[in-house]
Amino acid sequence: MSKPVLPPTEIWFVVGSQHLYGKEALAQVAENARAMVAGLNASGRLPAPLVAKPLMTTSDDIRALCLQANGDARCAGLVLWMHTFSPAKMWIGGLSQLRKPFVHLHTQFNRDLPWGTIDMDFMNLNQAAHGDREAGFMHTRMRIERKVVVGHWQDPAVVDHLAAWMRAARGWAALQGAKFVRFADNMRNVAVTDGDKVAAEMRFGYSVLAHGVGELAAAVAAIGDAEVDRLCGAYEADYSMSADLRRGGARHRFVREQARLELGMRAFLTAGGFSGFTDNFEDLTGLAQLPGLATQRLMADGYGFGAEGDWKTCALLRAMKVMGEGLPGGTSFMEDYTYHLDPVRPLVLGAHMLEVCPSIAAGRPSLEVHPLGIGGKDDPARLVFTAATGPALNASMMDMGNRFRLLVNEVDVVDPPAALPQLPVARAVWSPKPDFATACAGWIHAGGAHHTAFSQAVTTEQLRDFATIAGIELVTLDAGTRLEQLRQDLRMGEVYWALSHGFGR
């Protein structure tokens, strides 16, 4: 089955020094850097390979490396570290040209000082303690937002912080030049799912292209019966299904229609080089059903998705799919649908009409067919399941007029308090942090959307790093959130973003 294309990703490990220390010292610095890269790659904790680059000792070398990084599609970002003192004015020209994100690793090769033998040769060779401060001043002086990771490079916690940034950089790289297709327009009169697509392309690097539903319908109609037969066979192997939905059953035709939709959508997305899509139940011209099972399976393969024309959630979901690749837990389109207002333990029931990704399922999904209830179309097949329990988060991207805001709420997914035999959609039940009332009020004060990207794999740290790379505002709701402080932070944020970015983009 087709999946959205993701180019090979690597992170460059760049070490700074200067010729003042002599050839022997520089050779040792380069050797130490290579040993660190080999050790970090061997840790098994990094999501992408580190690549050791030549030692940077001159302005010309730094500028050339930064320009090389800009032009190399494999390079998702850089790790910068000053093994010795590297005069930061050498870095101005290169960093002024650099268009790839970087993380500043504040470490040193040795963990412990050799107290009994330490001399000035050792001191000159291992002086990241102030070499990185020189670099940090210039990064701040140039107003470059970045992550700083502090500690010994063999400390698992340090490696994990570095890995979190690398995942954010990989998600960012996946958006550069990405294309998302909107089948039909935004849902009529809905505000938060709309926005400025020109500003989004300028800020995030992806484009949103509109195609008529009739074009998709033509791609679906072109799918042959033999292809549909094969895919229906895969459904029967992968999911629980009642006899009437299997081949030869009285309602098998509904399943076949979703199979034809899936194959047609895959063909359209592959031909157009799209990384995700939106649809809209208000406009299904030429389609017999709203894509349900088809959308769920496409999401499971890494495509971004947004219902009702929600292209911002579609793109965010795609980035988070890439960020969470290889981690336990899944990532899905989601919506806070309704509440359980028990005064002792209030809960949120998250779901959508059809489109929740099976990557978050606790067990084997059930393939079912039920009426949609709106739109006047055939009854669509969909996967029904309950999400796995444990920590998760909901993330929402909003267009605030003069900037984009990424809002994140950490949650704990729980088992439903009772069975849900009549609910014909996939769902997740959670308790939001820090508590139900604070989380809901904070979400509304922050202007959070009703659509989210829900993830059991991606962390707040990764999304914070993503927001830093993107140069956008991040607002978090977590165990430490206090509502009045949040409201004050939002007010102060209005001032900061107006002054730093103006009222344009």
C-alpha positions as CSV (number, residue, x, y, z in Angstrom):
1,M,0.0,0.0,0.0
2,S,1.2,3.5,-0.7
3,K,2.5,5.8,2.0
4,P,3.4,9.5,1.9
5,V,7.0,10.0,0.8
6,L,9.5,10.9,3.5
7,P,13.0,11.6,2.2
8,P,16.0,10.1,4.1
9,T,16.8,12.2,7.2
10,E,20.1,12.8,8.9
11,I,21.3,15.3,11.5
12,W,24.7,16.9,11.1
13,F,27.0,17.1,14.1
14,V,29.1,20.3,13.9
15,V,31.9,21.1,16.3
16,G,33.6,24.5,16.6
17,S,37.2,25.4,17.5
18,Q,40.0,27.7,16.2
19,H,43.5,27.4,15.0
20,L,45.0,29.0,18.1
21,Y,45.4,25.7,19.8
22,G,47.6,24.0,17.1
23,K,47.3,21.0,14.9
24,E,47.7,18.4,17.6
25,A,44.9,19.8,19.7
26,L,42.6,20.2,16.6
27,A,43.2,16.6,15.6
28,Q,42.2,15.5,19.1
29,V,39.1,17.6,19.0
30,A,38.1,16.0,15.7
31,E,38.8,12.6,17.0
32,N,36.7,13.2,20.1
33,A,33.8,14.5,17.9
34,R,33.9,11.3,15.8
35,A,33.9,9.2,18.9
36,M,30.9,11.1,20.3
37,V,28.9,10.6,17.1
38,A,29.7,6.9,17.0
39,G,28.7,6.6,20.6
40,L,25.4,8.5,20.2
41,N,24.5,6.5,17.1
42,A,25.2,3.3,18.9
43,S,23.0,4.3,21.9
44,G,19.9,3.2,20.0
45,R,18.0,6.2,21.4
46,L,18.2,8.5,18.4
47,P,15.5,8.6,15.7
48,A,17.9,9.5,12.9
49,P,21.6,9.1,12.3
50,L,24.1,11.7,13.4
51,V,26.7,12.5,10.7
52,A,30.1,14.0,11.8
53,K,31.1,17.0,9.7
54,P,34.6,18.5,9.4
55,L,35.8,20.6,12.3
56,M,34.8,24.3,11.9
57,T,37.7,26.7,12.5
58,T,37.1,29.6,10.0
59,S,34.3,31.9,8.9
60,D,34.6,30.6,5.3
61,D,34.2,27.0,6.4
62,I,31.2,27.8,8.6
63,R,29.5,29.7,5.8
64,A,30.1,26.9,3.3
65,L,28.8,24.3,5.7
66,C,25.6,26.2,6.4
67,L,24.9,26.7,2.7
68,Q,25.6,23.0,2.1
69,A,23.1,22.2,4.8
70,N,20.5,24.4,3.2
71,G,20.8,22.6,-0.1
72,D,21.0,19.0,1.2
73,A,17.5,17.5,1.4
74,R,18.8,14.7,3.7
75,C,19.9,17.2,6.4
76,A,17.0,17.9,8.8
77,G,19.1,20.0,11.2
78,L,22.4,20.5,13.0
79,V,23.8,19.8,16.4
80,L,26.2,22.6,17.3
81,W,28.9,22.2,20.0
82,M,32.0,24.2,20.9
83,H,34.7,21.7,22.1
84,T,37.0,24.6,22.7
85,F,36.6,28.3,22.5
86,S,35.4,29.3,19.0
87,P,35.2,33.0,18.6
88,A,31.6,33.6,17.7
89,K,32.0,36.4,15.2
90,M,33.3,33.6,12.9
91,W,29.8,32.2,13.0
92,I,27.8,35.3,12.0
93,G,28.0,34.8,8.3
94,G,27.1,31.2,8.3
95,L,24.3,31.4,10.8
96,S,22.9,34.4,8.9
97,Q,22.5,32.1,5.9
98,L,21.4,28.9,7.7
99,R,17.8,27.9,6.9
100,K,17.9,24.6,8.8
101,P,17.2,24.3,12.5
102,F,19.9,23.6,15.1
103,V,20.1,22.5,18.7
104,H,22.9,23.7,20.9
105,L,24.5,20.8,22.8
106,H,26.3,22.1,25.9
107,T,28.5,19.2,26.9
108,Q,32.2,18.1,27.0
109,F,34.0,15.0,25.9
110,N,35.1,13.8,29.4
111,R,32.5,13.4,32.1
112,D,34.9,13.7,35.1
113,L,37.9,16.0,35.6
114,P,41.2,14.2,36.1
115,W,41.9,16.0,39.4
116,G,45.3,14.5,40.0
117,T,46.7,15.2,36.5
118,I,44.8,18.1,35.1
119,D,47.1,20.7,33.5
120,M,46.8,23.6,31.0
121,D,46.9,21.4,28.0
122,F,43.8,19.6,29.3
123,M,42.2,23.0,30.2
124,N,42.8,24.4,26.7
125,L,41.4,21.3,25.0
126,N,38.3,20.9,27.1
127,Q,36.8,24.4,27.5
128,A,33.2,24.0,26.2
129,A,32.2,25.5,29.6
130,H,33.0,29.0,28.2
131,G,33.2,28.1,24.5
132,D,29.5,27.4,24.5
133,R,28.8,30.6,26.4
134,E,30.5,32.5,23.6
135,A,28.4,30.7,21.0
136,G,25.2,31.2,23.1
137,F,25.8,34.9,23.3
138,M,25.9,35.1,19.5
139,H,22.8,32.9,19.0
140,T,20.9,35.2,21.4
141,R,22.4,38.4,19.9
142,M,21.2,37.2,16.5
143,R,17.7,36.5,18.0
144,I,17.9,32.8,17.0
145,E,15.4,30.7,18.8
146,R,16.8,27.3,19.6
147,K,16.9,24.4,22.1
148,V,19.8,24.1,24.5
149,V,20.6,20.6,25.9
150,V,22.9,20.5,28.9
151,G,24.8,17.6,30.4
152,H,27.3,14.8,29.5
153,W,26.7,13.3,26.1
154,Q,26.5,9.8,27.5
155,D,23.8,10.6,30.1
156,P,20.6,8.9,28.8
157,A,18.5,11.9,29.9
158,V,20.7,14.2,27.7
159,V,20.5,11.8,24.8
160,D,16.7,11.6,25.2
161,H,16.4,15.5,25.1
162,L,18.6,15.5,22.0
163,A,16.4,12.7,20.5
164,A,13.2,14.7,21.2
165,W,14.6,17.7,19.2
166,M,15.7,15.4,16.4
167,R,12.1,14.1,16.2
168,A,10.8,17.7,16.0
169,A,13.3,18.5,13.3
170,R,12.3,15.4,11.4
171,G,8.6,16.5,11.6
172,W,9.6,19.9,10.4
173,A,11.6,18.5,7.5
174,A,8.5,16.5,6.4
175,L,6.5,19.7,6.0
176,Q,9.1,21.5,3.8
177,G,7.6,21.4,0.3
178,A,4.8,19.1,1.4
179,K,1.4,19.3,-0.3
180,F,-2.0,18.8,1.2
181,V,-5.1,18.4,-0.8
182,R,-8.5,19.8,0.1
183,F,-11.5,18.0,-1.4
184,A,-14.1,20.7,-1.3
185,D,-14.0,23.8,0.8
186,N,-14.1,24.5,4.5
187,M,-17.3,23.6,6.4
188,R,-19.7,26.4,5.9
189,N,-19.5,29.3,8.4
190,V,-16.9,27.4,10.7
191,A,-14.2,29.8,11.8
192,V,-11.4,27.9,13.5
193,T,-10.8,25.3,10.8
194,D,-10.2,28.1,8.2
195,G,-7.2,30.4,8.1
196,D,-4.5,32.0,5.9
197,K,-3.0,29.4,3.7
198,V,-0.5,31.9,2.3
199,A,0.8,32.7,5.8
200,A,0.9,28.9,6.5
201,E,3.1,28.3,3.5
202,M,5.4,31.1,4.5
203,R,5.7,29.9,8.1
204,F,5.6,26.1,7.8
205,G,6.8,25.4,4.2
206,Y,3.8,23.4,3.0
207,S,1.1,24.2,0.5
208,V,-2.6,23.5,0.5
209,L,-4.2,22.8,-2.8
210,A,-7.9,22.6,-3.6
211,H,-9.3,19.8,-5.9
212,G,-12.9,19.2,-6.7
213,V,-14.6,16.2,-5.2
214,G,-15.5,15.2,-8.8
215,E,-11.8,14.6,-9.5
216,L,-11.6,12.3,-6.5
217,A,-14.9,10.6,-7.6
218,A,-13.3,9.9,-11.1
219,A,-10.3,8.3,-9.4
220,V,-12.5,6.1,-7.3
221,A,-14.7,5.1,-10.3
222,A,-11.5,4.0,-12.1
223,I,-10.8,1.2,-9.6
224,G,-11.4,-2.3,-10.9
225,D,-13.4,-5.0,-9.1
226,A,-10.4,-7.3,-8.8
227,E,-8.5,-4.6,-6.8
228,V,-11.5,-4.2,-4.5
229,D,-11.8,-7.9,-4.0
230,R,-8.1,-8.1,-2.9
231,L,-8.5,-5.3,-0.4
232,C,-11.7,-6.7,1.0
233,G,-9.8,-9.9,1.7
234,A,-7.2,-7.9,3.6
235,Y,-10.0,-6.3,5.7
236,E,-11.4,-9.8,6.6
237,A,-7.9,-10.9,7.7
238,D,-7.2,-7.8,9.7
239,Y,-10.4,-6.9,11.5
240,S,-13.3,-8.5,13.3
241,M,-16.4,-8.5,11.0
242,S,-19.9,-9.9,11.2
243,A,-20.8,-12.5,8.6
244,D,-23.2,-10.1,6.7
245,L,-20.3,-7.8,5.9
246,R,-17.9,-10.5,4.6
247,R,-17.9,-11.6,0.9
248,G,-21.3,-13.0,0.0
249,G,-23.0,-11.3,3.0
250,A,-26.1,-9.2,2.6
251,R,-24.3,-5.9,3.5
252,H,-20.9,-6.6,1.9
253,R,-21.5,-3.9,-0.7
254,F,-21.0,-1.2,1.9
255,V,-17.6,-2.5,2.7
256,R,-16.7,-2.7,-1.0
257,E,-17.5,0.9,-1.4
258,Q,-15.0,1.9,1.3
259,A,-12.4,-0.3,-0.3
260,R,-13.0,1.4,-3.6
261,L,-12.7,4.8,-1.9
262,E,-9.5,3.8,-0.2
263,L,-7.9,2.6,-3.4
264,G,-9.1,5.7,-5.4
265,M,-7.9,8.0,-2.7
266,R,-4.5,6.3,-2.5
267,A,-4.1,6.6,-6.2
268,F,-5.0,10.3,-6.2
269,L,-2.7,11.1,-3.3
270,T,0.2,9.1,-4.8
271,A,-0.2,10.7,-8.2
272,G,-0.3,14.2,-6.7
273,G,2.6,13.6,-4.2
274,F,0.3,14.6,-1.4
275,S,1.1,14.1,2.3
276,G,-2.4,14.4,3.6
277,F,-6.0,15.5,2.7
278,T,-9.2,17.0,4.0
279,D,-12.8,16.3,3.1
280,N,-16.1,17.7,4.0
281,F,-19.4,15.8,4.5
282,E,-21.3,18.9,3.1
283,D,-19.8,18.2,-0.3
284,L,-19.6,14.5,-1.4
285,T,-20.4,15.2,-5.1
286,G,-20.1,11.9,-7.0
287,L,-19.2,9.8,-3.9
288,A,-21.6,7.2,-2.5
289,Q,-20.2,7.4,1.0
290,L,-18.2,9.7,3.3
291,P,-14.8,8.1,3.5
292,G,-14.6,6.4,6.9
293,L,-12.6,3.2,6.9
294,A,-10.6,4.6,3.9
295,T,-9.6,7.6,5.9
296,Q,-8.7,5.6,9.0
297,R,-6.4,3.3,7.1
298,L,-4.8,6.2,5.2
299,M,-4.0,7.9,8.6
300,A,-2.6,4.6,9.9
301,D,-0.1,4.7,7.0
302,G,1.1,8.2,7.9
303,Y,-1.1,10.5,5.9
304,G,-2.3,13.7,7.6
305,F,-6.1,14.3,7.7
306,G,-8.5,17.0,8.7
307,A,-12.3,16.7,8.7
308,E,-14.5,19.5,7.3
309,G,-11.7,21.2,5.4
310,D,-9.5,21.5,8.4
311,W,-6.1,21.8,6.7
312,K,-4.2,23.1,9.7
313,T,-5.0,19.9,11.7
314,C,-4.2,17.8,8.7
315,A,-0.7,19.3,8.4
316,L,-0.1,19.1,12.1
317,L,-1.2,15.5,12.2
318,R,1.2,14.7,9.4
319,A,4.1,16.3,11.2
320,M,3.2,14.5,14.4
321,K,3.0,11.1,12.6
322,V,6.5,11.6,11.4
323,M,7.7,12.8,14.8
324,G,6.3,9.8,16.6
325,E,7.4,7.2,14.0
326,G,8.9,4.2,15.8
327,L,7.7,5.1,19.2
328,P,5.1,3.1,21.1
329,G,1.5,4.5,20.8
330,G,-0.3,6.0,17.9
331,T,-1.4,9.4,16.6
332,S,-4.9,10.3,15.3
333,F,-7.3,13.0,14.3
334,M,-9.6,13.7,17.2
335,E,-12.3,15.9,18.6
336,D,-13.5,16.6,22.1
337,Y,-17.1,15.3,21.4
338,T,-19.0,15.2,24.7
339,Y,-18.5,15.2,28.5
340,H,-19.1,12.9,31.5
341,L,-19.7,15.5,34.2
342,D,-19.4,13.3,37.2
343,P,-18.4,15.8,40.0
344,V,-15.9,13.3,41.4
345,R,-14.3,12.2,38.1
346,P,-15.3,14.3,35.1
347,L,-14.1,12.9,31.8
348,V,-14.0,13.8,28.1
349,L,-15.3,11.4,25.4
350,G,-13.2,12.0,22.3
351,A,-14.4,10.7,18.9
352,H,-15.5,11.9,15.4
353,M,-18.1,10.8,13.0
354,L,-15.8,8.2,11.5
355,E,-12.2,9.3,11.3
356,V,-10.2,8.1,14.2
357,C,-6.9,6.3,13.4
358,P,-6.6,2.7,14.5
359,S,-3.0,3.3,15.5
360,I,-4.4,4.3,18.9
361,A,-6.6,1.2,19.4
362,A,-6.3,-0.9,22.5
363,G,-7.1,-4.2,20.7
364,R,-8.3,-5.5,17.4
365,P,-10.7,-3.1,15.7
366,S,-14.1,-4.2,14.6
367,L,-15.2,-3.3,11.1
368,E,-18.8,-2.2,11.2
369,V,-21.4,-0.5,9.1
370,H,-23.9,2.0,10.6
371,P,-25.9,4.9,9.2
372,L,-24.1,8.2,9.2
373,G,-27.2,10.2,10.1
374,I,-26.3,13.3,8.0
375,G,-25.6,14.0,4.4
376,G,-28.1,11.6,2.8
377,K,-25.5,9.1,1.7
378,D,-24.9,5.3,2.0
379,D,-24.1,3.8,5.4
380,P,-20.3,4.0,5.6
381,A,-18.1,1.2,6.9
382,R,-15.7,2.3,9.7
383,L,-13.4,0.7,12.4
384,V,-14.8,0.8,15.9
385,F,-12.5,0.5,18.9
386,T,-11.5,2.1,22.2
387,A,-8.2,3.8,22.6
388,A,-5.4,2.3,24.8
389,T,-5.1,3.8,28.3
390,G,-2.1,5.8,29.5
391,P,-0.6,9.3,29.0
392,A,-1.4,11.2,25.8
393,L,-1.9,14.7,24.6
394,N,-4.1,16.8,22.3
395,A,-2.5,19.4,20.1
396,S,-4.3,22.1,18.2
397,M,-3.0,24.6,15.6
398,M,-4.9,28.0,15.3
399,D,-4.5,31.0,13.1
400,M,-4.5,34.0,15.5
401,G,-4.4,36.6,12.8
402,N,-0.9,37.8,13.3
403,R,0.7,34.5,14.2
404,F,0.0,30.8,14.6
405,R,-0.5,29.3,18.0
406,L,0.1,25.7,19.0
407,L,-2.0,24.6,22.0
408,V,-1.1,21.4,23.8
409,N,-3.1,19.7,26.6
410,E,-1.6,16.7,28.4
411,V,-4.2,14.0,29.3
412,D,-4.6,10.6,30.9
413,V,-6.5,8.1,28.8
414,V,-8.7,5.8,30.9
415,D,-11.1,2.9,30.3
416,P,-14.7,4.1,29.8
417,P,-16.6,3.8,33.1
418,A,-19.1,1.5,31.3
419,A,-19.5,-0.4,28.1
420,L,-20.5,1.5,24.9
421,P,-22.5,-1.0,23.0
422,Q,-24.5,1.5,21.0
423,L,-21.7,4.0,20.0
424,P,-20.8,3.1,16.4
425,V,-17.5,5.0,16.2
426,A,-13.9,4.7,17.5
427,R,-13.3,6.7,20.7
428,A,-11.0,7.7,23.5
429,V,-11.9,8.6,27.1
430,W,-9.6,10.9,29.0
431,S,-9.1,13.0,32.0
432,P,-7.3,16.3,31.1
433,K,-4.6,17.9,33.1
434,P,-4.4,19.7,35.5
435,D,-8.1,19.0,36.1
436,F,-11.2,19.1,34.0
437,A,-12.4,22.6,34.8
438,T,-8.9,24.3,34.4
439,A,-8.2,22.4,31.2
440,C,-11.5,23.2,29.5
441,A,-11.4,26.9,30.6
442,G,-7.8,27.2,29.6
443,W,-8.4,25.7,26.2
444,I,-11.3,28.1,25.6
445,H,-9.3,31.1,26.8
446,A,-6.5,30.2,24.5
447,G,-8.9,29.9,21.5
448,G,-8.2,26.2,21.0
449,A,-9.9,24.4,18.1
450,H,-12.5,21.6,18.5
451,H,-10.3,19.4,16.2
452,T,-7.0,18.1,17.5
453,A,-4.1,15.8,16.8
454,F,-4.2,13.3,19.6
455,S,-1.1,11.3,20.3
456,Q,0.2,8.6,22.7
457,A,3.6,8.8,21.1
458,V,4.5,12.5,20.7
459,T,5.5,14.4,23.8
460,T,5.1,18.0,24.9
461,E,8.9,18.4,24.7
462,Q,8.8,17.4,21.1
463,L,6.0,19.8,20.3
464,R,7.8,22.6,22.2
465,D,10.9,21.9,20.1
466,F,8.7,21.9,16.9
467,A,7.2,25.3,17.9
468,T,10.7,26.7,18.5
469,I,11.8,25.5,15.1
470,A,8.7,26.9,13.4
471,G,8.9,30.3,15.2
472,I,5.3,30.0,16.5
473,E,3.6,30.5,19.9
474,L,3.2,27.5,22.2
475,V,0.7,27.3,25.0
476,T,0.6,24.3,27.2
477,L,-2.0,22.9,29.7
478,D,-0.3,20.4,32.0
479,A,-0.1,19.4,35.6
480,G,1.4,22.7,36.6
481,T,-1.2,25.0,34.9
482,R,-2.9,27.6,36.9
483,L,-5.8,29.4,35.1
484,E,-5.1,33.0,36.2
485,Q,-1.4,32.7,35.4
486,L,-2.3,31.2,32.0
487,R,-4.7,34.1,31.3
488,Q,-1.9,36.6,32.2
489,D,0.6,34.7,30.0
490,L,-1.9,34.9,27.1
491,R,-2.2,38.6,27.6
492,M,1.5,39.1,27.8
493,G,1.9,36.9,24.7
494,E,-0.2,39.3,22.7
495,V,2.3,42.0,23.4
496,Y,5.3,39.9,22.7
497,W,4.1,38.5,19.4
498,A,2.8,42.0,18.2
499,L,6.3,43.5,18.9
500,S,8.4,40.6,17.6
501,H,6.4,39.7,14.5
502,G,4.2,42.8,14.0
503,F,0.7,42.5,12.8
504,G,1.7,40.7,9.6
505,R,3.4,37.4,9.5
